[in-house]
Amino acid sequence: MRFASTRSPQLRLEMSAALVRGLAEDGGLYVPSEWPQLAPRSDPNDLPALAAELLQPFASGDPLEAELPALTREAFDFPAPLVGLDEARRLEVLELFHGPTAAFKDFGARFLAAALARHARASGRTLEVLVATSGDTGGAVAAAFHRRPGTEVIVLFPAGLVSPTQQQQLTCWGDNVHSFAVRGRFDDCQRLVKQAFADRELRARRELSSANSINLGRLLPQTVYYWAASLRIWQAHGQRAAFVIPSGNLGNATACVWARALGAPIGAIVLAHNRNRTVPDYLATGELQVRPSVATLSSAMDVGDPSNLERLRALHPDIDGLRAAVSAVSIDDDATRARIRRDFERYGRVWCPHSAVAAEAYARLPPAQTAANRWVLVATAHPAKFRETIEPIIGRTVPLPPSLTRLFERPASFQPLEPTLQALKQVL
């Protein structure tokens, strides 16, 4: 199996090389060169075994192939439970926040860190990992790479545009993790990472990789929990699962689309966006107009130029084909607050702002569509990460899980950074 650039299909690499490079040399993103139809035999409740089986075809012939069982045991050592919310409506929640930084990105970040650490050990070179974050990615990557020999991590986050809890997660590590508050928005952070990869002089001097969802090593592991959830529903009910996914840079959504393309029993996929409506508008008009991101309550989804739209368009190059593959809706902050309050009163469920966007998107679906499917709301982060937002809405304290409590015991440290490639190069 090889992975091709979305922009130049002839540029192909094996799995290890694609993970290390992160971004293709032409600026494209790596995608599978073929789409095998998989039929896993592993128990969907055994995530490490299921992950090893599902990822094996992509690592075939690669140095990582023999390492897959160890990698997946390391990365998938916490659950991704399906929790019933409303049986009368056949509605469930996929909880992806039980990892060390209480966000879905722990799965992919831990797999990628384990894989790249093995590469660094084998090569004897220090690998510098760049990560742009709108809130959750940086914390998950920092935790996954912290104190791993042979790696240095540069975390770029938009100054003043992440929650206090998120900022603590981004800045409390030290050692081989270096955090920078960029004077700009997430799109500026993401642009800096892409510019660094395109800079030939910089790449000649340093071995760079990325831990954003532009890296294949983040996306492939994320397909596993969509396989697991859809297989559980198929085995229990004989129906395909339909998912509503909080969406920003589209990595998590792309993982679900990829899982379905590989044979997972998945039906409809709804992308739930906040006021950053580049994707909903693109699907509605057929004209792609990227724009500066807008700050919202669901800050990790504040993306005006989502990178992984390029992967979705590579799989579905025709706009009508993409419209058939996914739908998208935009939810504003007032509706997000109202949904947090309403579902707490109705179910006792406390949503993070991102998961609340998905819950509101589901509530707006036509009754005929909700009645025809078993639906899964994807809960991407623990609400305690946004307690400053959540607690005034529900009038209750949101307790910190033990994993976050431990992070608040660590001192924080970061530096300001201008949003220019020259400033980043000076840092490096």
N, C-alpha and C positions, 0 to 999 in steps of 0.2 A: 504494500500500500504506500502510495506517495500522496503528497499534498501540494496542490497547485495554487499559484497566485490568482486572485480574482481578476487581475488586470492582464496577466500574461500567462495563460494556461501552460505554456511550455516551461515555465519556471517551476520546477518540482523538487521537493525535498522529502526525505524520510522523516518520520515522526520526531526523533531526537533533534535533528537539525532545524526543523520548523519551530520546535519549542524554544530552542536557544536563540534563533534569529528573531522570533516574535513577529516582526513585520517583514514582508517580502521586500526584496531590494528595489522593486519598481513602485513601492508604496502600497501594494495591494495586501489583502489578507489571505491567509492560507485556508483552503477548503479541501475536503476529501476529493481525490481525483475519480473516485467511484463510490457508489452507494450500495453496499451489500445489504441484502435483506436478512436480518438477523432473527433468530428464534431461540432466545436464551433459555437454558434449562435450570438455571440457578433459582433458588428461592428468592422472590422479590423482597423478602424481609431481611435477607442477608446481603446488605449493600456491598461489603468488600468483595464477596464472591461474584455477585452480579456484575460489579464494575470490572473486575478482572476479565470476565467472560466477554462483556460487551466491547471492551477496549482492545482485546487481543487482535482482532482483524486489522486494526489501525496501526498496531505496533509490529505486525508480522515482518520478520526479517530485520528488525531494528534492534540495537543494543538494549532498548528498554523492554523488549518482549519478555525476557527471562525475569525482569524485575517487577513485572506488573502485579503479581500477588502481594509482594511486599509493599509496593507503592499504594495499592488500594487499601490494604489493611491500615496503613499509616494515615491516609487521607480520609477514609470513611469510617472513622472510629466513634461516630456519634449518629443518632438516628435522624430520619426524615419522616416522621409519622403522619399518617392521614387521620384527621380528627373530624368526627361528625359534627356538623353545625345545625342542619335542619333536615332531618330524614324525610319529612313530608315533601320537601322540595328536592330531595336527593342531592343535597349540597354538602360538600366536605371541604376541609382546609388542609393543604399540604404545608406543614410547618417546617421551614428550612432554617430556623434560627437557633438550633440547639448546639452549634459549634462554639469554639473558644471566643469568637468575637460577636456571637449572637446575630449573624447574618448569613444569607445563603452563599455568599462569596467564600465562606470558609472551605467549602468542598473543593472548588477549583483551585483556590490559592494553595491549599495544603498539598494537593496532587502536584501542582506545578513546582512548588518549592522542593518537594521530595525528588522530583525528576531532575531539576536543574542543579540541585546540590550534588547529585550523583555525577552529573556531567562535569561540574567544577572539580570534583575530586579526581575524576579520570583524566581531565585535561591538564590539571595543575595550574590553571589560570584563574584569576579572580573574575567572577562574573558580576557585572554591574546591572542591577535590575531597576528599570525606571517604571514608576507607576503614577499615573494621574488618577485622582479620585475626587468624586463628588460627595464622598462621605464614608461609604462602607468598604469599598475596594481596598483603600489604603490600610485600614485597620486589619483586614483579613490577611493581606499580603505581608504587612509588618509582623504580625503574629506568626505567620507560617515560616518566614525566613529568619526570624530573630535568632542570632547566634549560630546560624548554619555556616560552617566553615566554607571559605571560598566564595562567599557572596557578599555584596554590598548593595543596599537598597536605598533608592532615592524616592521619597514620597512627596508628590506635589499636590497640594490641596488649595482651593480658592479661599483666600483670607476672608474671614467673617461670614462665610456662606455654608458652614457645616454646624451641626448642633454642638453644644458644649460637650456632651457625652461622646459624640463622634470625634471631636478634636482631641479629647483625651486619648482615645484609642489610636489616633494617628501619631501622637507625639510623645508617648510614654515609654519608648523602647530603648533608645540609645544603642550602644555597641555598634553593630553593623547596619543599623537602620537610621537614616538621616531624613528629617522632616522639614519641609519648606512651605510656608504660607505664601502662595503666589498672589500678587496684587492683580487680580482679575477674576474670571469665572472658570468653571470647569472646562469649558471649551478652550480656554487659553492653556490650561494645564495639559490637556490632550494634544493640542497643537505643538507644544514644546516637545513632548515625547516623540511625536511623529517627525518633527524637524531634526531632532537628535539622531534618529535612525537614518534620515536622509543625508546627514552630514558625513561625507566620505572621510574627511580628515579625522573626525571624532571616532568613527568606526574603525579606522586604521590603527588608532592608538589604544582603543579600549574594546573589550568584549562586552557588548551591550545586549540586554534582553529586556523584554517588557512583561509585566504581570497584569496588564489590563486585559479586558476581554478581547482585545485584538489578538491576544496570544491563544493559539489553538489549545494549549494546555489548560486553559481555563474553561473553554467551551466543552470539550469532549467529556470531562468528568461530570459536567452539569447535565448532560443528557441522561445520566444514570438515574437520577431521582425521578425524572419524568417517566422513564421506563418502569421503575419500581412502582410508582403510584398507579400508572395506567394498567400494569399487569395485575396489581392487587384488585383493582376495580373489575377488570375483565374476568378474573378468576372467581370473584364473589358474585358478580351480577350479569356477566355475559354482555356487557356494554362497553363501548369506547368512552374514555374519559374526555371531557371537554375542559379546557383550562382558561382561567382569566389571570393574566400575568402582569404585575406592575412593571412598567417598561420605561427605560431611559436610554441607555446606550445600546440596548437590544441584545446584549449577550445572553441573558437568561431566556429571553423569548426565542432567540435563534437556536439555543440548545433544545428547546421543546420542538421546534420545527424540524430540526435535524433528527431528533428521536423518532418522530413520525415518519420521516423520509426513510429511516432505517428499518421500519416495520413495527414500531410500537403502536399498540391499539389506542390511538389518540384521534379524537374527532376535531371539533372546532377549537380554535385558538383565538382568544381575544386579547389584544394588547391594550392595557389600561395606562394611559399617559396622563400627566398633570397638565398644567397650562402650556407646557412646552409641546406644541402640537404639530411639529414637523411631519411626523409619520401619519397621524390622522388626516392632515390636510393633503399629503401626498396620495394617500389611498383614495381620498374623495375627488381630487382634481386630476391626478395623473401627472402633475407638475411638481418636481422636487424643489422646494425653496428652503434651504437651510437658513437659520437666523440665530442671532445671539440668544443664549439661554436666559430664561426668566426665573428669578428666585421664588420658590414656593415652600410650603410646609414639608413636602416630600422631596427633600433636597437632593437625595441620591439619584433622583430621576430628572434633575434639571439639566437637560442636554438638548442643545439646539441643532447639533450636527452629529447624529448617532452613527458611530463607526460601523456597527454590525448591520446596518441597513445594506451596506455593500455586499455582505454575505447573503442576506435574504434575496437581494436582486440577482445575485449570481445563481441561486437555486431557482428563482422564479423571475427570469428576465423580462417577461411580459407583464405589464401592469394588471391585466385581467387575471393572469395566473397568480400574481401576488394577492390580489383581492380575494381570490378563491381560497388561498392558503391561510390568510389571517384577516381579521378585522381589527379596527382600532377606534378608541374613543378618548376624548379629552375631558378631564374632570378638574374643576377649579377648587380653590382652597375652601370656599364656603361649603361646597358640597362634601368635601373631604371631612371637615369638622362635623357637619351634620351626620354623616355616616358613622363616624367614630362614636358620637353620642347615641345614635339610634340603635346601633348593634350592641353597644354596652347595655343599654336598657332592655333590649329584647332578648339577647342571648347571654349577657354577662361576659361577652367577648371583648377584649381590649386589642384594638388594631394599632399597629404603627401607622404613620401617615401614608406610607407606600401601600401597605396591605389594604388600607381603607379606600384608596383609589380603586383597587381591584374590586373590593366589595361594592362600591358605588357603581362601577361599570357593570357588574353582574346585575344589580338591581334595575338597571336601565334596559336590559335585554328584553325583547318582546316575550310575552308569556308563552307563546307557542314554541319559541326557541329554548327557553329554560325547561319547559315540560318535556321536550324531546330528548334531553341528554342528562347524564349524570355529570354535575359540574364540580370543579375543584377550584377554589380560590387559593392562589399561591401567596402565602405569608412569608415575606422575604426578610423581615428583621424583627427582633424583639421590641415590643413597645417601650421598654425601659431606656432604649437608646434615644428616645424622643420624649422623655418624661416632661421636659419643660413645655412641650406642646400638648401632650396628652392629658396631664393631670388637671389643668384648668377646665378642660372640656368635660371630663367624666366626674370631676369633683372627688377623686380618690388618689391616693399615692400609688405609684407603680413601682413595686419592689425591684431592685436590681438582682439579676441572677448572679450566682457566685462567680461566673467567669468575668463579668463586668466589675464586680466588687473588687476583685484582685487587681484589675487594671487601674482603678482609682487609687490604689495604694502606691502606685509608682509615680515618680516625679516626671513632669512633662518638660519637653525642650524642643524648640523649633526656631527657624530663622526666616525672615522675610525674603522674598525673591521677586525681582522684576520679571514680567512676562515676556522675556526675550531669550532667544537661543544663546546669545553671548553671555547673559547672566547665568544660564544653566551650565554652559561650558566652563565658566569660571569655577562654579561649584564642583563640577566633576574633576 
